[in-house]
Amino acid sequence: MPVSFGVLGPVTAWDGAGAAVDLKGPRHRAVLARLIVARGRVVPVDHLVDDLWEDPPAGAVGAVRTFVAALRRRLEPQRAPREPARLLVTDGPGYALRAAPDAVDAWRFADAVTTTADALPRSTLDRLDAALGWWRGPGYAGFDQPWARAERARLDQLRLTAVERRAEALLALGRAADAVPDLDAHVADHPWREDGWRLLALALYRAGRQADALAVLRRARERLRDQLGLDPGPRLRRLETDLRCQADPEPAGPARVWAEAAAAYERSVVPGARARLESTVGLLRSLAVTGPDGLEAARDQRVAAIDAAEQLGDPDLTARVIGGYDVPAIWARSDDPEQATRVVAAAERALARLGPDAPEATRARLLATVAVESRGLPSARGPEAARQAEAIARRLADPALLAQALNGVFMQTFHRAGLAAERDATGAELVTLAARHGLAPVEILGRLIRMQARGALADLAAADAHADAADRLATRHESPLTGVFTTWYRAMRTAATGAPYPTAEAAYRAAATRLAGCGMPGVERGLLPLALLCLRVWHDLPADFPDDTDWGPYAPWARPLVLLAADRRADAAAALRRTPTPPRDLLLEALWTLTGRAAMALGDRAAMRRARSALAPAARELAGAGSGMLTAGPVAAHLDRLDAALGAA
């Protein structure tokens, strides 16, 4: 059973049953504590020696190895002799603790505080109540080495932030009186925390205690001046003015916050500062999920930001600008292949220019970018980049980084037909990861992936549940583009459940209204006629379409069937011979189905065999349903037709 660790107090460990693990002496605990601080990274033996002793004895290296061996026996008591350790591992010149992200209370605490920054008040309160309950005393109690002091100070600041954020959640939930006792103690122990004073005064005011609120602000002013020689900041001064005028304190919402933050940024950050580029990437990341206009603007400005970073000649900055744009991607065809090629090239240049000491997380973000942006491109680099990014992210136990890497893995899981189950597993991990760490955009991505994959596997009840969950999350977190995919899924579902052709066609046409101007040309162009063509193939109807139909990128696979419907058999045969292998994306099975149907109509045995071979691994799937957008019916039925045609010929 898994071992868990506690450093929010005395350093300790518990086995899977919750019993304390005997860690032996203080040096053993110090080794363990130092490896926990490293959060999965390797700590060389000579660093451990320096961190454990101010004046290391002659046998210090041997002693460290002895401590590690003893810890291993206690942390993995069932490990057989000579079996490699799985938890406290040897890696190159040192050791690392390969604990799960939720196995250390300090790691869980930091994640809980981080993920409540944008969470709803009820969720924030519940998470922080649990997280603050994990504290058993001062962090890394009993250790006074510099590394311990630094980590203890970091955790203390996080704890103070958690206390204040919890109070904000109580205020937002209308429970001002409940926030007062803890805030009173908070400002008494930490009088330099202006946010603590502000929240206490606000809680008292909203609890109907205006005089006490003003008294708190006077006390704050006195303590700040007497102990720190400082005047109260603008928020405290403004709050006091509001309270004296009996105005509703801090009533303005996001608009005022945005305006004030933007003004402060303009005043504080000089125009040429490199921080502006990194800030821009964060803004573009948010902009990309706001709707079609935001997505197009973010896409355009992203390349400009990368170009500007490269011109500065700083590979680390360039890497952060490229890798920081971790917008979840669900469609396996790029909206702008030319731009994607430029981004991939810039990421590869940054990888080449980074020195050997570059942070692994930076390299992983660049590799994940290569994996995502090379979707649909004729590149053998994408799968390798996805594997490397995933390996680094798992080693670092960084949830946001792992989510970005798994997005790359998903984008590279189209090398053959029949991989819906693998994509479903990736989606399931993304959903679990997001739920554990409060990553709403990642959960939306995971839900959409699972919606697609379960649809491909004909598990429509599960696909429905994931579509509904994605819609709820999108409403709560203002992600309107999600509805494009869930609306199309429901149209595909109508077709997949055997609705009459006119009913299914109407559903597709209604869904198509969501595509117009959605800012996703890689999704929009040609999708409606392709969906209707697949529907006609399934219903054994001719491919009668107007001559001016815009098939977008799907024209080569549609043309043979359209020409057959026009009784142009020779042209159809020539078009079939020119039909390329379908791209490795969400529509792979659908396009092979169209090729197979045209080959049967034309008696082209070679094309029939190619289509059958390509479709065979997807025998238990619905052709095209993995896209979450359209379907040509069960692959098994198409395979049976191909077998019959090949056998009869």
C-alpha positions, 0 to 999 in steps of 0.5 A: 500500500502507498506510503504518505509523508508529512512535513507540515509539522515534524517530518514523518511518514505513514504506511498505507494503513495510516500507521507511523513508519519508524524513520530512525534517527534525525539524520535519516529524517533530514535526508528524507526531508531534503528529498521531499523539498526537491519534489522529485528532482535528483539531489546529488550525494555531495549536496546531501552531505553539505545540507546535512552537516555544517562541517562534514565528517570524513565518512559523510558520503558513506553515512548518507548511503547508509541512511538511504538504505535504512530509509528504503527498508522502512519505506518499502518493507516488502521489496525483495533483496536486490529488487530496485527501489521504486520510491527512494531511487538512485538516479545518476549522482544522487537520490530522488523521492518518486512519491505521487503528487498527493503523497506529501502533505506540503505538496497537496497543500501548495496545490490546494492553495494554487487551485483555489485562486480562481475557484468558486467560494464554496469549493475554495472554502471546502478545499482550504478547510481541509488543507489547513487541517493538515498542519501539525506544527511549523513546517519541517519542525526540528530542522534549522538548516538553510534549505529547511528555513527557506522551505518553511518560509515558503510554506508559511507564506502559502498558509497565510495566503490560505487563511486570507483566501478562506476568509474571502470565501466566507465573505463571498458566501455571506458568512462574515461573522464566521470569518472574524475570529480567525482573522482577529488571531491572524492580524495579531500574529501577522500585523504586517499583512494588510490584506488580513486587516482589510478582510477583518474590517470588512467582515466586521462591517458586513456582520453589522459592527461598523464601529468595530470595523473602523477601530480595526482600521485605526489599530492597523494604521497604528501597528503599521506605523509603530512597527514598520514605519509604513502608512496604510496602503490604498486599499486600506485607506479606500476601505476606511473612506467607504466605511465612514461614508457607509458605502458598500465596501469593495462592491465593484466586480471584475471590471474595476479589478481589471481596470485597476490592475491594468493601470497598475501594470502600465505604471509599474512595468516599463514598455520594453520589459521582458516581463511584458512578453511573458504577461502577454502569453498569459493574457493570450492563453485566457483570450483563446478560450473566450470565443471566436474573436478571442481565439483568432486574436490569440492565434495571431498575436502568439506568433508575434510574441514568439518572434519578439522573444526570439529577436531578444536573443534569450532562449530561456525567455523564448522557451517560456513564451512558446511553452506558456501558451498551453491552451487545451486542443481537442481537434486533431487538424490545425486551424492554421498549418502554416502558423503551426509549422512556424511554432514547431520550428521556433520550439525546436530552435529553442530546444536546441539553444537551451543549455544543459542546465535548463529546467526540465519543465521548460524542455517538457513544455517545448516538447509538448508544444511540438507534439500539439502543434505538429498535429496533422503535419507530415512530421515524425517528430510529434510522437517522440516529442509527446513521449519525452514531454510525458516522461518528464512531466511524470518525473516532475509530478507537475499536474499542469505540465502533465496535462499539457504533455497528455494533450500532446499524447492525445494529439499523437494517438492517431497513427492507425485506426481503432485507437479510441480506447487509448484516447479514452484512457488519456481523457480519463487521466486528464479528468482525474488530474483536473479534478484533483488539482482544480484545473477546469480547462483541463477537465473540459478537455478530458471530458471532450476527449472521453465524449469522442472516444466513448462515442467511437466505442458506441458507449453513447450513455457514457459519451452523453454524460461527458458531454453534459459535464463539459457543458456544465464546466463551460458555463461555469468557467466561461468557455463558449467554444466547448458548445460547438463540440457538444452540439455537434456530438448530439447531432452525431448521436442522433445519426448514430442511434438510427434516426431517419435520414431527414431527422439526422440531416436536420440535426447536422444542419442545426449544429452547423450554425454553431460553426459559422465564424467560430474561429476554428477553420480547421474544424469548420471547412467542409465538415457539414457536407462531409457529415452528410456524405457519411450519412448518405453512405450509411443509408446507401444513398447516392452522393448528390451534392451541388457542384459548388459544395465546399468540401474543404480539406476532405475533397479528395475523399468525397470526389470519387463518390460525388462523381459516381453519383453524377454517372461519371464512372471513368472520372471517379475511377481516376479520382480514386486512384489519386485519393491519398492516404487519409491524414492521421486524425479524428476522421481517419476511419470516416475517410477510409470508409468513403474510400472503401465504399468508392472502391467497391462501387468501382471494383478496385480490389487494391483500394478495397484491400487497403481500406479493409486493412486500415479499418480492421483494427477499428472493427468494434467502433463507429466509423468517424464517431471518434471525432464527436462530430459525425459517423458513417455507421459501424465499421464492422458493417463496412468490413463485411461489405468489403469482405463480400466484395473481395470474395465475390470478385 
